[in-house]
Amino acid sequence: MKIRLAYGKEGLAVELPDHATLIEPDYIPSLPDETGALKTALRNPIGTMTLRQATIPGHKIGISVCDITRPIPSDRILPVLLGELAHIPPSDITIFLATGTHRSNNNQEIESMLGEFVVNHGCKIVNHDAFDSKALTRVGVTEGGIPVFLNKEWAGCDFRITTGFVEPHFFAGFSGGPKMVAPGLAGFDTTMALHNAEMISHPNARWGITKGNPIHDSIREIARMIPVNFSLDVTINKNRGITSVYAGNIFEVHRAASRFALSTAMQGVNKPFDVVVTTNSGYPLDMNLYQAVKGMSAASQVVKKGGSIVCVAECSDGIPDHGRYYEILTSAESPAALLDMINTPGFDKHDQWQVQIQALIQAESDVYLKSDFLSDNQIKRAHLIPVEDVANTVNHLMGKANNGTICVLPEGPQTIPFIRR
């Protein structure tokens, strides 16, 4: 069968065995009137006053938005949100790019994300910098001992709004909501504590799990320390079309959006597969190898122990160059050695969590990577196996598995498969 995999901006058509099991999220069409749906949600919020009721001229407004690595249509959402804040001078509104520990977004990326209207609206736009101590303020310590540093300008706003898109997340349960505060606008030390080896290895730190998930619980606790006054979350389909909208109290909104996302993204299968072909949902999610670990993680949920994962991720932004992910990844001879190193008491390095998750997957499965922007040497140093032609690689693996079972996740982690128990 011929299947188009989400890959970069254009996709990648591949020929795969006819008996392959295709696993996709339930396709939800885009709302017929996105603007109308956004206005309705904003004017009928869950558990809060409307923005027009809750804000007055003179208030300094902060809006947290996703960075370039997330496909949320902020260019369509923010004009409607700003319309509800028309009584606030644009000079009193700051848009915070919730980069977490990612790199800053450049001007071209900002215009691509936010749109020309927002960029030229007169609001201040701030790239969060988790590494700049002068741009952070300490706001307390969680019950679990996590030191909480947040963006100082964000903390100083009179009224704080988060915007996000909600989908299952591979260790925090779900994206969006309070994640737009931490790690989105958190300091490096806070993020390191949230993502330490013990937290990442917790059995409940998984896709779509919130109950008993220590990372999810800590993120919610942090979001309460400097309260978010209003939240807007959406769910989207593979075309970046908005499929549902929720506005109001950050926790009630996130809970409602998570329920919707769970019902469409989680897909059960009866048995694991010999071979799983996955993607990282195309651009912008497959911009780099670091992000592609999410696609590997989705596939790992349904691959047999000792099976093979073929991950298709363009990686147009490389490894990337920033952070310490590749440095850690290439500092040991095998995934098992990486896990030993990361679990050594006192080991504490930026991006270790992503390496830990990748190594856990590679310790149980062979992982192949198709990327037009990474060299074979870069791929091999990451303990991955380079792929030139996806169809040929799959045919080879199917031969090794005696024409065994195969499944395909064309949209990668937009679908979270699981084994029915």
JOBELTA-V239145 format. One record per residue. PHI is phi in whole degrees, -180 to 180 (999 if undefined). PSI is psi in whole degrees, -180 to 180 (999 if undefined). D_FIRST is the distance of its C-alpha to the first C-alpha in Angstrom with 1 decimal. Layout:
# JOBELTA-V239145
[[PHI | PSI | D_FIRST] [PHI | PSI | D_FIRST]]
This chain:
# JOBELTA-V239145
[[999 | 148 | 0.0] [-97 | 127 | 3.8] [-130 | 137 | 6.4] [-96 | 119 | 10.1] [-93 | 143 | 12.3] [-68 | 116 | 16.0] [-153 | 114 | 17.8] [59 | -146 | 21.3] [-91 | -21 | 22.0] [-104 | -21 | 19.2] [87 | 170 | 16.0] [-140 | 118 | 13.6] [-87 | 129 | 10.3] [-135 | 152 | 8.3] [-97 | 120 | 5.6] [-126 | 162 | 5.3] [-55 | 142 | 6.0] [-63 | -26 | 4.9] [-88 | 8 | 8.3] [-63 | 140 | 8.2] [-89 | 122 | 10.6] [-92 | 124 | 10.4] [-120 | 114 | 14.1] [-131 | 158 | 15.5] [-67 | 153 | 19.1] [-57 | 126 | 20.4] [-77 | 119 | 20.2] [-108 | 119 | 23.8] [-64 | 154 | 24.7] [-62 | 148 | 27.3] [-59 | 137 | 30.9] [-64 | -27 | 32.1] [-135 | 85 | 35.2] [-61 | -45 | 34.8] [-61 | -44 | 38.3] [-63 | -41 | 39.8] [-66 | -40 | 38.0] [-63 | -45 | 39.2] [-63 | -43 | 42.7] [-61 | -45 | 42.8] [-65 | -43 | 41.8] [-66 | -32 | 44.3] [-92 | -7 | 47.0] [-133 | 62 | 46.5] [-71 | 160 | 45.9] [-89 | 112 | 45.5] [76 | 12 | 48.8] [-143 | 170 | 50.3] [-74 | 165 | 52.2] [-71 | 165 | 50.4] [-62 | -38 | 50.4] [-68 | -32 | 53.1] [-79 | -34 | 55.2] [-91 | -15 | 54.7] [-119 | 148 | 55.2] [-134 | 155 | 58.3] [-54 | 136 | 59.3] [107 | -24 | 60.3] [-67 | 139 | 57.5] [-92 | 118 | 55.4] [-103 | 133 | 51.8] [-116 | 134 | 49.0] [-124 | 119 | 45.3] [-91 | 128 | 42.7] [-130 | 159 | 39.3] [-69 | 156 | 36.2] [-89 | -171 | 35.8] [-66 | -18 | 33.2] [-80 | 0 | 30.8] [-118 | 142 | 30.2] [-89 | 15 | 28.3] [-60 | 136 | 30.9] [-81 | 66 | 32.0] [-61 | -27 | 35.6] [-66 | -20 | 36.3] [-102 | -25 | 35.9] [-82 | -47 | 37.5] [-65 | -38 | 40.6] [-58 | -37 | 42.1] [-70 | -43 | 42.3] [-61 | -44 | 43.7] [-66 | -30 | 46.2] [-63 | -33 | 47.2] [-76 | -11 | 48.4] [-112 | 28 | 50.4] [-63 | -21 | 52.0] [-82 | -5 | 55.5] [-102 | 125 | 54.9] [-58 | 135 | 55.6] [-53 | -30 | 52.5] [-66 | -15 | 54.7] [-98 | 9 | 54.9] [-115 | 129 | 51.1] [-118 | 129 | 49.3] [-99 | 120 | 45.5] [-101 | 121 | 44.5] [-81 | 110 | 41.3] [-81 | 77 | 40.4] [-79 | -13 | 39.2] [60 | -126 | 40.1] [-103 | 14 | 40.4] [-73 | 172 | 37.9] [-72 | 163 | 39.3] [-67 | 153 | 40.9] [-93 | 137 | 39.0] [-83 | 173 | 40.2] [-60 | -39 | 41.5] [-64 | -41 | 38.4] [-67 | -39 | 36.2] [-62 | -44 | 38.8] [-67 | -38 | 38.7] [-63 | -41 | 34.9] [-73 | -50 | 35.0] [-93 | -24 | 38.1] [90 | 157 | 38.3] [-62 | -40 | 41.2] [-59 | -48 | 43.1] [-68 | -44 | 43.3] [-60 | -36 | 44.0] [-98 | 9 | 46.9] [-75 | -23 | 48.1] [107 | 0 | 50.8] [-76 | 152 | 49.5] [-79 | 138 | 49.8] [-119 | 125 | 46.5] [-121 | 126 | 46.6] [-80 | 117 | 44.2] [-63 | 141 | 44.9] [-127 | 103 | 46.0] [-69 | -14 | 45.9] [-101 | -5 | 47.9] [-95 | 101 | 50.8] [-61 | -29 | 53.4] [-71 | -21 | 55.5] [-94 | 6 | 52.8] [-118 | 158 | 52.5] [-134 | 141 | 54.9] [-82 | 127 | 55.2] [-116 | -2 | 55.0] [146 | -165 | 55.4] [-136 | 137 | 53.9] [-74 | 167 | 51.5] [-59 | -29 | 52.7] [-86 | 4 | 50.5] [90 | 14 | 52.3] [-81 | 122 | 49.8] [-73 | 130 | 51.9] [-108 | 113 | 50.7] [-117 | 129 | 50.9] [-126 | 162 | 49.6] [-54 | 125 | 49.6] [-64 | -42 | 53.3] [-65 | -40 | 52.8] [-60 | -47 | 50.5] [-63 | -28 | 53.0] [-85 | -5 | 55.7] [-71 | 151 | 54.2] [-78 | -28 | 55.9] [-144 | 124 | 52.7] [-116 | 132 | 49.3] [-125 | 132 | 45.9] [-107 | 144 | 42.5] [-126 | 140 | 39.2] [-163 | 170 | 35.9] [-119 | 143 | 32.4] [-109 | 127 | 31.6] [-150 | 161 | 28.5] [-57 | 139 | 28.4] [-116 | 145 | 29.9] [-72 | -13 | 29.4] [-141 | -17 | 33.1] [-95 | 2 | 35.0] [92 | -65 | 33.3] [-146 | 151 | 32.6] [-82 | 179 | 33.0] [77 | -169 | 35.4] [53 | -128 | 38.8] [-66 | -15 | 41.3] [-67 | -17 | 38.9] [-74 | -9 | 40.0] [-102 | -52 | 43.4] [-137 | 121 | 42.6] [-87 | -1 | 41.1] [-49 | -48 | 40.6] [-119 | 24 | 44.3] [-95 | 163 | 45.6] [-79 | 164 | 47.3] [-57 | -45 | 46.0] [-63 | -36 | 48.1] [-66 | -46 | 46.9] [-63 | -41 | 43.2] [-60 | -43 | 44.0] [-69 | -36 | 45.6] [-66 | -30 | 42.8] [-113 | 26 | 40.2] [-71 | 169 | 42.3] [-59 | -37 | 41.0] [-67 | -43 | 42.5] [-65 | -47 | 40.9] [-63 | -35 | 37.4] [-84 | -2 | 37.6] [-63 | 136 | 38.8] [-62 | -21 | 36.6] [-96 | -1 | 36.5] [-84 | 78 | 35.5] [-143 | 172 | 31.9] [-53 | 128 | 29.2] [70 | 8 | 30.6] [-105 | 124 | 33.8] [-114 | -37 | 37.2] [-68 | 122 | 39.6] [74 | 12 | 41.3] [-89 | 110 | 39.3] [-65 | -28 | 42.0] [-72 | -47 | 40.3] [-59 | -45 | 39.7] [-63 | -41 | 43.2] [-68 | -39 | 44.7] [-62 | -44 | 42.9] [-63 | -41 | 44.3] [-63 | -42 | 47.7] [-65 | -41 | 47.7] [-64 | -21 | 46.7] [-82 | -19 | 49.8] [-69 | -42 | 52.2] [-119 | 91 | 52.1] [-57 | 140 | 51.0] [-86 | 128 | 48.3] [-86 | -23 | 49.9] [-160 | 145 | 46.8] [-137 | 145 | 43.0] [-131 | 115 | 40.1] [-120 | 145 | 36.6] [-129 | 161 | 33.4] [-113 | 153 | 29.9] [-135 | 162 | 27.1] [-103 | -175 | 23.5] [-66 | -16 | 20.8] [-95 | 12 | 22.5] [66 | 18 | 25.8] [-80 | 140 | 27.1] [-76 | 129 | 29.8] [-109 | -21 | 29.0] [-160 | 155 | 32.4] [-135 | 138 | 35.7] [-138 | 137 | 38.5] [-142 | 150 | 41.9] [131 | -134 | 45.1] [-63 | 130 | 46.0] [-58 | -39 | 43.7] [-79 | -39 | 43.2] [-68 | -40 | 42.9] [-63 | -48 | 40.4] [-65 | -38 | 38.3] [-63 | -44 | 38.4] [-67 | -44 | 37.2] [-66 | -37 | 34.4] [-65 | -40 | 33.3] [-60 | -43 | 33.2] [-66 | -46 | 30.9] [-62 | -40 | 28.6] [-62 | -39 | 28.5] [-70 | -24 | 27.6] [-103 | -30 | 24.5] [-91 | -34 | 23.2] [-80 | 123 | 23.8] [-128 | 121 | 21.1] [-88 | 145 | 22.0] [-130 | 162 | 20.2] [-86 | -32 | 22.0] [-142 | 156 | 21.6] [-73 | 165 | 20.7] [-113 | 155 | 17.8] [-69 | -40 | 18.0] [-132 | 135 | 15.7] [-127 | 123 | 15.2] [-99 | 127 | 13.5] [-135 | 170 | 15.7] [-131 | -176 | 17.2] [-118 | 37 | 20.7] [71 | 14 | 19.9] [73 | -174 | 20.4] [-69 | 140 | 23.8] [-91 | 0 | 26.5] [-68 | -25 | 25.5] [-102 | 32 | 23.9] [-66 | -29 | 27.0] [-148 | 168 | 28.1] [-66 | -36 | 27.5] [-53 | -49 | 30.0] [-68 | -30 | 27.9] [-65 | -15 | 24.7] [-60 | -28 | 26.3] [-64 | -41 | 25.4] [-65 | -40 | 21.6] [-62 | -41 | 22.4] [-65 | -41 | 24.6] [-60 | -45 | 22.1] [-65 | -35 | 19.8] [-65 | -18 | 22.9] [-67 | -23 | 23.5] [-132 | 17 | 20.9] [-97 | 145 | 20.6] [-66 | 150 | 22.7] [-62 | 127 | 25.9] [87 | 2 | 25.4] [-83 | -167 | 21.6] [-130 | 139 | 19.7] [-114 | 130 | 18.7] [-111 | 111 | 16.8] [-104 | 128 | 18.2] [-110 | 107 | 17.3] [-144 | 123 | 20.5] [-64 | -42 | 22.1] [60 | 49 | 25.7] [-66 | -20 | 27.4] [-99 | 13 | 30.6] [81 | -139 | 30.5] [-73 | -52 | 31.4] [-101 | -174 | 33.5] [-75 | -27 | 37.0] [-88 | 163 | 38.9] [79 | -176 | 39.5] [-120 | 13 | 39.7] [-54 | -54 | 36.2] [-71 | -34 | 35.6] [-59 | -47 | 39.2] [-68 | -45 | 38.9] [-58 | -36 | 35.4] [-97 | 10 | 36.8] [-96 | 4 | 40.1] [-139 | 160 | 39.2] [-83 | -14 | 37.7] [-157 | 162 | 35.1] [-57 | -39 | 33.6] [-63 | -41 | 36.2] [-67 | -35 | 39.0] [-62 | -44 | 37.9] [-65 | -40 | 38.1] [-61 | -43 | 41.5] [-65 | -47 | 42.7] [-66 | -34 | 41.5] [-85 | 1 | 43.1] [-69 | 128 | 46.3] [-53 | 132 | 49.0] [94 | -13 | 49.9] [-72 | 125 | 46.6] [-156 | 91 | 45.9] [-133 | 146 | 43.8] [-54 | 133 | 41.9] [78 | 7 | 38.1] [-61 | -30 | 38.5] [-61 | -40 | 36.6] [-70 | -39 | 33.3] [-65 | -41 | 33.9] [-59 | -47 | 34.9] [-64 | -45 | 31.6] [-62 | -44 | 29.5] [-65 | -38 | 31.7] [-61 | -39 | 31.4] [-67 | -47 | 27.6] [-71 | -21 | 27.9] [-69 | -19 | 30.6] [-117 | -13 | 28.2] [-145 | 151 | 24.8] [-79 | 132 | 23.8] [-118 | 123 | 22.5] [-104 | 149 | 20.7] [-133 | 128 | 20.8] [-103 | 117 | 19.2] [-147 | 131 | 21.9] [-86 | -2 | 23.0] [-117 | -7 | 26.5] [-109 | 141 | 27.5] [-76 | 161 | 28.8] [-59 | -37 | 27.8] [-65 | -43 | 31.3] [-60 | -42 | 31.0] [-67 | -44 | 27.8] [-65 | -38 | 29.5] [-66 | -21 | 32.7] [-88 | 12 | 30.8] [67 | 24 | 29.9] [-108 | 164 | 26.2] [-109 | 121 | 24.2] [-66 | 145 | 23.1] [-121 | 125 | 19.6] [-89 | -50 | 19.4] [-127 | 119 | 15.7] [-63 | -45 | 13.3] [-61 | -44 | 10.7] [-64 | -41 | 13.8] [-63 | -44 | 15.3] [-63 | -43 | 12.6] [-60 | -41 | 12.7] [-62 | -46 | 16.5] [-68 | -36 | 16.7] [-67 | -35 | 14.7] [-64 | -43 | 17.2] [-62 | -33 | 20.0] [-92 | 14 | 19.0] [56 | 47 | 18.9] [56 | 48 | 15.3] [-77 | -151 | 16.1] [-94 | 147 | 14.7] [-144 | 142 | 12.5] [-132 | 159 | 12.2] [-129 | 131 | 11.2] [-110 | 84 | 14.0] [-59 | -30 | 12.8] [-103 | 11 | 16.5] [56 | -134 | 18.1] [-73 | 6 | 21.6] [-69 | -19 | 21.4] [-115 | 133 | 20.0] [-117 | 101 | 22.1] [-79 | 155 | 20.8] [-149 | 156 | 23.5] [-86 | 123 | 24.2] [-67 | 135 | 26.0] [-102 | 999 | 29.4]]
